[in-house]
Amino acid sequence: MKLLDQLNQDMKDAMRNKEKQRLSVIRSIKSELQNESIKLGKEVTDEDALTVLNREMKQRKESLREFEQANREDLVAKTKEEIDILNVYMPSQLSDEELQQIILDTIEEVGATSKADMGKVMGAIMPKVKGKADGSKVNQLVIKSLS
């Protein structure tokens, strides 16, 4: 099932069940997908949708950090709930072992030998793990592997 179809069905369910928070997040995702479609001038593909979902997730995680630093527990709880709702639509995340193996294979592929090759490695890895791993986590593991 395409993401947009899934969102429409889930939106109907959220309305029926009077789940305001879930409905709000789904509407937000749909709105961002529509904006992306207008920006691209065509219907969004699953890959474009994944980009939008990643962007939404990243924004919420940044907000969560800021709310935690400001001791705004009300907003922390709300943002965590939004992240949980968004996770439903994200592809399953790679385990640490799978991610480490992809990193080692990519380092070998590009012939990286030091931290100076970090850009080459990251450029080759990120398309492989798009949506399946957090970029900062990948970055840390690559640094550790190149040390």
Buried (B, 14 or more C-beta within 10 A) or exposed (E): EEBBEEBEEBBEEBEEEEBEEBBBBBEBBBEBBEEBBEEEEEEBEEEBBBBBBBEBBEBBBEBBEEBBEEEBEEBBEBBBBBBEBBEEBBEEBBEEEEBBEBBEEBBEEBEBEEEEBBEBBBEBBBEBBBBBBBBEBBBEBBEEBBE
